[in-house]
Amino acid sequence: MRCLAVCQSELVIRMLDEILMPGFDVEFVVESRALARRLHDSGTTVRCADPKRTDAYLKADLTPGTAVIIEDSSRRSIRRIVSAVRDAGGTLIYVLGMGVTAAREREDALKGEFPELNYLTMTELFGTTLQTELARSLTRLKVQQYQRYFADADRVLILLHNDPDPDALASGLALRTVLRRTRQTAIIGAVKGVTRPENLRMQALLDIHVEPIDAAALASFERVAMVDVQPHYFEGLTDRADLVIDHHPEQTGYLAVFHDIRANYGSTSTILTEHLRAVDANISERTATALLYAIKSDTAFFNRGANRADVDAFSYLYPLAHPTLIRKMEGADITMERLDYVVKAKQNGHLSEEVYCAYLGRAPREDFVPYVADFYLQMESVRWTVVAAVVADAMVICVRNLGFSRHAGDFVRKYFGEIGNAGGHRSMAKAVVPLAAFRQKFGSLQADEITDRLHDLMHHYLHQQQPDRDRRLTRA
């Protein structure tokens, strides 16, 4: 996020530089040439300009998405500075009261003239308060743009990936609230519907209706939003969307009017929770329950790919959610069908050098594969699992690891990306490869040979020279 900090005190500049770097791209605007030279010589990004002039901000390429932080030391010129920022198109304005007496009265007076202004005192400057406020302001600006863009559409589609999981279902439900839509004016849809037991139970308990979507239906909607998925996933069905919100690694080759991709987040539901909070939306118990369950499910209760934002979202949603419904949804995770495939993996798989690989043969549903991969990762001597099965006419390969060694997504892209759809995060990834393409590359292998080949590929990957970033993470 880009920030312009209008300051005249070197102490304040040094503090802001320390607090905001490296997460924010900060440029300081100062009036004193001597101060500007001193800051420039020390490596600080600075421009010397009259902060009371509008052209100072136009020359600095101020946009509505640029946060402007203005030091307030009780100078009378503060109002002229704020006015100049507004005239230049600034909308995210923060005033820092540095040593101001009667700070609350000062804040009330400034907000009386500039209602959109945000005021922070010196004591609120430290810690994460300023960073949190800046991030929330930027999110609010994004959400308001989405709302305006979707406002005049009669029919809106919120498209989920095939066989939607809790994160997709909850994100679809939340986005409907973000866009201020109803079930009638924003349809939640998927090309292939829900099949997994726990997801079916979630859908039934929370009354989340998912409509089947094909190419003809897709063309009938005026606006299309995607959550927990990106257009490349649909392989020719569409190469564009009006809005894409996802936590998977960003892909290319598609068009989107708006997109919010945060691959460092553990779930898309965390992003949607931030969107709801940014605009002070009323989060219903049903939506809060769906989001809480989704965050818990997608991060394996913060044991997989979670960050501080996921924990913050979970903490915020917890008192709003219905705990009994969450327990009922979690109760559908273990089924006799899934245990059958756990047994098959024990019979057909084998463990070598902390890597457990198994080929399950044919499976009626895709969810058996990640379930078995997650199950065997719990074994004491296992650090990686690679589990595969044939589902319909495709080879589905799921990879799991403990998250602090090599990158699971890099592995599937390296060996399967050219022949199928492959990608994922550091600790979890998946490849879906047409069976004909798999056989063309690897041959018509028998069941035990497929398991051996998966082992060979994983060991080859793990024993390769690691990039610097992976070596650093492994040592850490």
C-alpha positions as CSV (number, residue, x, y, z in Angstrom):
1,M,0.0,0.0,0.0
2,R,1.3,3.5,-0.9
3,C,1.4,6.2,1.7
4,L,2.3,9.9,1.6
5,A,3.3,11.2,5.0
6,V,3.1,15.0,5.4
7,C,5.5,15.7,8.3
8,Q,7.7,18.6,9.5
9,S,9.3,16.9,12.5
10,E,12.3,14.6,11.9
11,L,11.4,12.6,15.0
12,V,7.9,11.8,13.7
13,I,9.3,10.9,10.3
14,R,11.8,8.5,11.8
15,M,9.0,6.9,13.9
16,L,6.6,6.5,11.0
17,D,9.4,5.1,8.8
18,E,10.1,2.5,11.5
19,I,6.5,1.6,12.0
20,L,5.3,1.4,8.4
21,M,8.3,-0.1,6.7
22,P,8.6,-2.6,5.0
23,G,4.8,-3.3,4.7
24,F,4.0,0.1,3.1
25,D,5.5,2.1,0.3
26,V,6.1,5.4,2.2
27,E,7.1,8.8,0.7
28,F,7.5,11.8,3.0
29,V,6.5,15.3,2.0
30,V,8.4,18.0,3.9
31,E,8.6,21.8,3.6
32,S,12.1,22.3,4.8
33,R,14.8,21.9,2.1
34,A,17.5,21.2,4.8
35,L,15.4,18.5,6.3
36,A,14.7,17.0,2.9
37,R,18.4,16.8,2.1
38,R,19.2,15.2,5.5
39,L,16.5,12.6,5.0
40,H,17.5,11.9,1.4
41,D,21.1,11.4,2.5
42,S,20.0,8.8,5.0
43,G,18.1,6.8,2.4
44,T,14.5,8.0,3.1
45,T,12.2,8.6,0.2
46,V,11.3,12.3,0.4
47,R,10.1,15.2,-1.7
48,C,10.3,18.9,-0.7
49,A,7.1,20.8,-1.5
50,D,4.6,23.2,0.0
51,P,2.0,20.8,1.7
52,K,-0.7,23.5,1.5
53,R,-0.6,23.4,-2.4
54,T,-2.8,21.0,-4.3
55,D,-0.1,20.6,-7.0
56,A,2.3,19.1,-4.5
57,Y,0.0,16.0,-4.3
58,L,-0.7,15.9,-8.0
59,K,3.0,15.8,-8.7
60,A,3.3,13.0,-6.2
61,D,0.8,10.9,-8.2
62,L,-1.8,10.9,-5.4
63,T,-4.6,8.5,-6.1
64,P,-7.8,7.7,-4.2
65,G,-6.1,4.5,-3.0
66,T,-3.1,6.4,-1.5
67,A,-3.2,6.8,2.2
68,V,-2.2,10.3,3.3
69,I,-0.8,10.8,6.9
70,I,-0.6,14.4,8.1
71,E,1.3,15.4,11.2
72,D,-0.8,17.7,13.4
73,S,1.2,19.8,15.8
74,S,-1.6,22.3,16.4
75,R,-0.5,24.5,13.5
76,R,-3.3,26.5,11.9
77,S,-2.3,25.3,8.4
78,I,-3.6,21.8,9.1
79,R,-7.0,22.7,7.5
80,R,-5.3,24.0,4.4
81,I,-3.2,20.9,4.1
82,V,-6.3,18.6,4.4
83,S,-8.2,20.7,1.8
84,A,-5.3,20.5,-0.6
85,V,-5.1,16.7,-0.3
86,R,-8.9,16.5,-0.9
87,D,-8.7,18.8,-3.9
88,A,-6.0,16.5,-5.4
89,G,-8.3,13.5,-5.1
90,G,-7.2,12.1,-1.8
91,T,-9.8,10.0,0.1
92,L,-7.8,8.1,2.8
93,I,-6.7,10.9,5.1
94,Y,-5.2,10.3,8.6
95,V,-4.2,13.0,10.9
96,L,-1.7,12.2,13.7
97,G,-2.0,14.4,16.8
98,M,1.6,14.8,18.0
99,G,1.6,16.5,21.4
100,V,-1.7,18.2,20.8
101,T,-3.5,19.3,23.9
102,A,-7.2,18.5,24.1
103,A,-6.8,16.0,21.3
104,R,-10.5,14.9,21.3
105,E,-11.7,18.4,20.9
106,R,-9.2,18.9,18.1
107,E,-10.5,15.7,16.4
108,D,-14.1,16.8,16.7
109,A,-13.3,20.2,15.2
110,L,-11.5,18.8,12.3
111,K,-14.1,16.1,11.6
112,G,-16.8,18.8,11.7
113,E,-15.2,20.2,8.5
114,F,-13.8,16.9,7.1
115,P,-16.1,14.0,8.2
116,E,-14.2,11.4,6.3
117,L,-10.9,12.2,8.1
118,N,-9.4,9.7,10.6
119,Y,-7.7,11.1,13.7
120,L,-5.1,9.2,15.8
121,T,-3.2,10.5,18.8
122,M,0.5,9.9,19.5
123,T,-0.3,7.1,21.9
124,E,-2.3,5.3,19.2
125,L,0.6,5.6,16.7
126,F,2.6,2.8,18.2
127,G,1.9,-1.0,17.8
128,T,-0.4,-2.2,15.0
129,T,-3.1,0.4,15.3
130,L,-1.9,2.6,12.5
131,Q,-1.2,-0.3,10.1
132,T,-4.6,-1.9,10.9
133,E,-6.4,1.4,10.3
134,L,-4.6,1.9,7.0
135,A,-5.3,-1.6,5.8
136,R,-9.0,-1.3,6.8
137,S,-9.3,2.0,5.0
138,L,-7.9,0.5,1.8
139,T,-10.2,-2.5,2.1
140,R,-13.2,-0.2,2.7
141,L,-12.3,1.7,-0.5
142,K,-12.2,-1.5,-2.5
143,V,-15.5,-2.8,-1.1
144,Q,-17.2,0.5,-1.9
145,Q,-15.9,0.2,-5.5
146,Y,-17.4,-3.3,-5.7
147,Q,-20.7,-2.2,-4.4
148,R,-21.0,0.7,-6.9
149,Y,-20.0,-1.5,-9.8
150,F,-22.5,-4.2,-9.0
151,A,-25.3,-1.9,-7.8
152,D,-27.1,-1.5,-11.2
153,A,-27.0,-5.2,-12.2
154,D,-30.3,-7.1,-12.0
155,R,-28.7,-10.6,-12.1
156,V,-25.4,-11.4,-10.3
157,L,-23.7,-14.7,-10.2
158,I,-21.3,-15.7,-7.4
159,L,-19.4,-18.6,-8.9
160,L,-17.7,-21.2,-6.8
161,H,-15.3,-24.0,-7.8
162,N,-16.4,-27.5,-8.5
163,D,-17.6,-29.5,-5.5
164,P,-17.5,-26.4,-3.2
165,D,-15.8,-26.7,0.2
166,P,-16.7,-24.8,3.3
167,D,-14.4,-21.9,2.4
168,A,-16.1,-21.5,-1.0
169,L,-19.6,-21.8,0.4
170,A,-19.0,-19.4,3.3
171,S,-17.3,-16.9,1.0
172,G,-20.2,-16.9,-1.4
173,L,-22.6,-16.3,1.4
174,A,-20.5,-13.5,2.8
175,L,-20.0,-11.8,-0.6
176,R,-23.7,-11.6,-1.1
177,T,-23.8,-9.6,2.1
178,V,-20.8,-7.4,1.0
179,L,-22.6,-6.6,-2.2
180,R,-25.8,-5.9,-0.3
181,R,-27.7,-8.5,-2.3
182,T,-30.4,-11.1,-1.6
183,R,-30.8,-14.7,-2.6
184,Q,-33.0,-13.6,-5.5
185,T,-30.5,-10.9,-6.9
186,A,-27.2,-12.8,-6.3
187,I,-27.2,-16.5,-7.2
188,I,-24.5,-18.7,-5.7
189,G,-23.6,-21.3,-8.3
190,A,-21.1,-24.0,-9.3
191,V,-20.6,-26.1,-12.4
192,K,-20.5,-29.3,-10.3
193,G,-22.4,-29.3,-7.0
194,V,-21.6,-30.3,-3.4
195,T,-20.8,-34.0,-2.8
196,R,-18.7,-34.3,0.3
197,P,-20.6,-35.3,3.5
198,E,-19.4,-32.5,5.7
199,N,-20.1,-29.9,3.0
200,L,-23.6,-31.3,2.3
201,R,-24.3,-31.1,6.0
202,M,-23.0,-27.5,6.1
203,Q,-25.1,-26.6,3.1
204,A,-28.3,-28.1,4.7
205,L,-27.8,-26.7,8.2
206,L,-27.0,-23.2,6.9
207,D,-29.5,-23.3,4.0
208,I,-27.0,-22.4,1.4
209,H,-28.5,-23.0,-2.0
210,V,-26.0,-23.7,-4.8
211,E,-27.4,-23.6,-8.3
212,P,-25.9,-25.7,-11.2
213,I,-24.2,-23.5,-13.8
214,D,-23.3,-24.2,-17.4
215,A,-22.0,-22.0,-20.3
216,A,-25.5,-20.9,-21.3
217,A,-26.5,-20.0,-17.7
218,L,-23.2,-18.1,-17.2
219,A,-24.0,-15.8,-20.2
220,S,-27.3,-14.8,-18.7
221,F,-25.8,-12.9,-15.8
222,E,-24.9,-9.2,-16.0
223,R,-22.1,-9.5,-13.4
224,V,-20.0,-12.5,-12.4
225,A,-18.0,-12.7,-9.2
226,M,-15.7,-15.6,-8.2
227,V,-14.7,-16.6,-4.7
228,D,-12.0,-19.1,-3.7
229,V,-11.3,-19.7,-7.4
230,Q,-9.9,-17.9,-10.4
231,P,-11.1,-18.0,-14.0
232,H,-8.2,-20.2,-15.3
233,Y,-9.7,-23.1,-13.2
234,F,-12.7,-23.4,-15.5
235,E,-10.6,-24.3,-18.6
236,G,-12.4,-22.4,-21.3
237,L,-15.8,-21.9,-19.7
238,T,-14.8,-18.3,-19.1
239,D,-11.7,-16.2,-19.1
240,R,-13.0,-13.2,-17.3
241,A,-14.9,-12.1,-14.2
242,D,-16.0,-8.8,-12.8
243,L,-14.7,-9.6,-9.3
244,V,-12.2,-12.3,-8.1
245,I,-11.5,-12.9,-4.4
246,D,-9.2,-15.8,-3.6
247,H,-6.4,-16.9,-1.3
248,H,-4.8,-19.3,-3.8
249,P,-1.6,-18.2,-5.7
250,E,-2.4,-15.6,-8.3
251,Q,-2.8,-16.9,-11.9
252,T,-2.5,-15.1,-15.2
253,G,-4.3,-15.3,-18.5
254,Y,-7.7,-13.9,-17.5
255,L,-9.4,-10.5,-17.2
256,A,-11.0,-9.1,-14.1
257,V,-12.4,-5.7,-13.4
258,F,-11.5,-6.1,-9.7
259,H,-9.5,-8.7,-7.9
260,D,-8.3,-9.3,-4.4
261,I,-5.8,-12.2,-4.3
262,R,-4.0,-12.8,-1.0
263,A,-2.0,-16.0,-1.2
264,N,-0.6,-15.6,2.3
265,Y,-4.0,-15.9,3.9
266,G,-5.2,-19.3,5.1
267,S,-8.7,-18.9,3.7
268,T,-10.8,-16.8,1.4
269,S,-13.3,-16.5,4.3
270,T,-10.7,-14.4,6.2
271,I,-10.6,-11.9,3.3
272,L,-14.4,-11.7,3.2
273,T,-14.5,-11.2,6.9
274,E,-12.2,-8.2,6.5
275,H,-14.4,-6.9,3.8
276,L,-17.5,-7.1,6.0
277,R,-15.8,-5.4,8.9
278,A,-14.4,-2.7,6.7
279,V,-17.8,-1.4,5.8
280,D,-19.4,-2.2,9.3
281,A,-21.8,-4.7,7.7
282,N,-24.3,-6.5,9.9
283,I,-22.9,-10.1,10.0
284,S,-25.8,-12.6,10.6
285,E,-25.3,-15.6,12.9
286,R,-25.7,-17.8,9.8
287,T,-22.9,-16.0,7.9
288,A,-20.6,-15.8,10.9
289,T,-21.1,-19.6,11.6
290,A,-20.2,-20.4,7.9
291,L,-17.1,-18.1,7.9
292,L,-15.9,-19.4,11.3
293,Y,-16.3,-23.1,10.2
294,A,-14.6,-22.3,6.9
295,I,-11.5,-20.7,8.5
296,K,-11.2,-23.5,10.9
297,S,-11.6,-26.1,8.2
298,D,-9.3,-24.5,5.6
299,T,-6.4,-23.9,8.1
300,A,-6.9,-27.3,9.9
301,F,-7.6,-25.2,13.0
302,F,-4.5,-23.0,12.4
303,N,-2.2,-25.9,11.8
304,R,-1.9,-25.2,8.0
305,G,-1.2,-22.0,6.1
306,A,-2.7,-19.6,8.7
307,N,-1.5,-16.2,9.5
308,R,-2.4,-13.4,12.0
309,A,-5.3,-12.2,9.8
310,D,-6.9,-15.6,10.0
311,V,-6.6,-15.6,13.8
312,D,-8.0,-12.1,14.0
313,A,-11.0,-13.0,11.8
314,F,-11.7,-16.2,13.8
315,S,-11.6,-14.2,17.1
316,Y,-14.0,-11.6,15.7
317,L,-16.5,-14.2,14.4
318,Y,-16.4,-16.5,17.4
319,P,-19.0,-14.6,19.6
320,L,-21.2,-14.1,16.5
321,A,-21.4,-17.8,15.4
322,H,-23.5,-20.7,16.5
323,P,-21.1,-23.3,18.2
324,T,-23.7,-26.2,18.2
325,L,-24.1,-25.9,14.4
326,I,-20.3,-26.0,13.9
327,R,-20.1,-29.2,16.0
328,K,-22.8,-30.8,13.9
329,M,-21.0,-29.9,10.7
330,E,-17.7,-31.3,11.9
331,G,-19.4,-34.6,12.9
332,A,-19.8,-35.5,9.2
333,D,-16.0,-35.6,8.5
334,I,-15.5,-39.3,9.3
335,T,-17.5,-41.8,7.2
336,M,-17.2,-45.5,6.5
337,E,-16.6,-44.7,2.8
338,R,-13.6,-42.6,3.7
339,L,-12.2,-45.1,6.1
340,D,-12.4,-47.7,3.3
341,Y,-9.9,-45.6,1.3
342,V,-7.7,-45.1,4.4
343,V,-7.5,-48.9,4.5
344,K,-6.7,-49.0,0.7
345,A,-3.9,-46.5,1.2
346,K,-2.5,-48.7,4.0
347,Q,-2.6,-51.8,1.7
348,N,-1.2,-50.1,-1.4
349,G,1.0,-47.3,-0.1
350,H,4.4,-47.3,1.5
351,L,6.6,-45.0,3.5
352,S,10.2,-44.1,2.6
353,E,12.4,-41.2,4.0
354,E,9.4,-39.6,5.8
355,V,7.3,-39.6,2.5
356,Y,4.1,-41.6,2.4
357,C,2.8,-42.3,-1.1
358,A,-0.3,-44.3,-2.1
359,Y,-2.4,-44.9,-5.2
360,L,-6.0,-45.6,-4.4
361,G,-7.2,-46.9,-7.7
362,R,-10.6,-45.6,-8.9
363,A,-12.7,-43.4,-6.6
364,P,-16.2,-42.2,-7.1
365,R,-15.5,-38.8,-5.6
366,E,-12.5,-36.5,-5.4
367,D,-12.7,-35.8,-1.7
368,F,-11.4,-39.2,-0.8
369,V,-7.9,-38.2,-2.0
370,P,-7.2,-35.1,0.1
371,Y,-8.9,-36.9,3.1
372,V,-6.4,-39.8,2.9
373,A,-3.5,-37.4,2.3
374,D,-4.4,-35.4,5.5
375,F,-5.0,-38.6,7.5
376,Y,-1.5,-40.1,6.8
377,L,0.2,-36.7,7.5
378,Q,-0.7,-37.2,11.1
379,M,1.6,-40.3,11.4
380,E,4.6,-39.6,13.6
381,S,7.2,-40.6,11.0
382,V,5.5,-38.8,8.0
383,R,6.5,-35.3,6.8
384,W,5.1,-35.6,3.3
385,T,2.1,-37.4,1.8
386,V,1.4,-37.9,-1.9
387,V,-2.0,-39.6,-2.6
388,A,-3.5,-40.3,-6.0
389,A,-6.7,-41.8,-7.5
390,V,-8.6,-41.9,-10.7
391,V,-11.8,-39.9,-10.5
392,A,-13.9,-40.0,-13.7
393,D,-11.4,-39.6,-16.5
394,A,-8.7,-37.7,-14.5
395,M,-5.8,-38.6,-12.2
396,V,-6.2,-36.6,-9.0
397,I,-3.0,-36.1,-7.0
398,C,-3.0,-34.4,-3.6
399,V,0.2,-33.4,-1.7
400,R,0.5,-32.5,1.9
401,N,3.5,-31.6,4.1
402,L,4.2,-30.0,7.5
403,G,4.7,-26.5,5.9
404,F,8.3,-25.7,6.8
405,S,10.2,-27.6,4.1
406,R,9.9,-27.5,0.3
407,H,6.8,-26.1,-1.5
408,A,4.0,-28.5,-2.3
409,G,2.6,-26.2,-5.0
410,D,6.0,-26.0,-6.7
411,F,6.1,-29.8,-6.8
412,V,2.8,-30.4,-8.5
413,R,3.4,-27.5,-11.0
414,K,6.9,-28.9,-11.8
415,Y,5.7,-32.5,-12.7
416,F,2.1,-32.1,-13.7
417,G,1.6,-28.4,-14.6
418,E,2.3,-29.0,-18.3
419,I,-0.3,-31.8,-18.7
420,G,-3.0,-30.7,-16.3
421,N,-4.3,-28.2,-13.8
422,A,-1.8,-28.0,-10.9
423,G,-1.1,-25.6,-8.1
424,G,-1.4,-24.9,-4.4
425,H,0.3,-23.6,-1.3
426,R,3.5,-24.5,0.6
427,S,1.8,-27.1,2.7
428,M,-1.0,-28.4,0.5
429,A,-1.4,-28.7,-3.3
430,K,-3.4,-30.6,-5.9
431,A,-3.0,-31.7,-9.6
432,V,-5.9,-32.8,-11.8
433,V,-4.5,-34.5,-15.0
434,P,-6.5,-36.0,-17.8
435,L,-5.9,-39.7,-17.6
436,A,-4.8,-39.9,-21.3
437,A,-2.2,-37.1,-20.7
438,F,-0.9,-38.9,-17.5
439,R,-0.4,-42.1,-19.4
440,Q,1.2,-40.4,-22.3
441,K,3.8,-38.9,-20.0
442,F,4.3,-41.7,-17.5
443,G,3.1,-44.8,-19.4
444,S,0.3,-47.3,-18.7
445,L,1.5,-48.1,-15.1
446,Q,0.1,-50.7,-12.8
447,A,-1.2,-49.7,-9.4
448,D,2.0,-50.4,-7.5
449,E,4.0,-48.8,-10.3
450,I,2.0,-45.5,-9.9
451,T,2.8,-45.4,-6.2
452,D,6.5,-46.1,-7.0
453,R,6.5,-43.3,-9.6
454,L,5.0,-40.8,-7.2
455,H,7.7,-41.7,-4.7
456,D,10.5,-41.3,-7.3
457,L,9.1,-37.9,-8.3
458,M,8.9,-36.6,-4.7
459,H,12.4,-37.9,-3.8
460,H,13.9,-36.4,-6.9
461,Y,12.2,-33.1,-6.0
462,L,13.3,-33.1,-2.3
463,H,16.9,-34.0,-3.2
464,Q,17.3,-31.2,-5.7
465,Q,19.4,-28.2,-4.8
466,Q,17.1,-25.9,-2.9
467,P,16.6,-22.3,-3.9
468,D,18.0,-19.8,-1.3
469,R,14.5,-18.9,0.0
470,D,13.7,-22.6,0.7
471,R,17.1,-23.2,2.4
472,R,16.4,-20.2,4.7
473,L,12.9,-21.5,5.6
474,T,14.2,-25.0,6.2
475,R,16.8,-23.8,8.6
476,A,14.3,-21.6,10.4
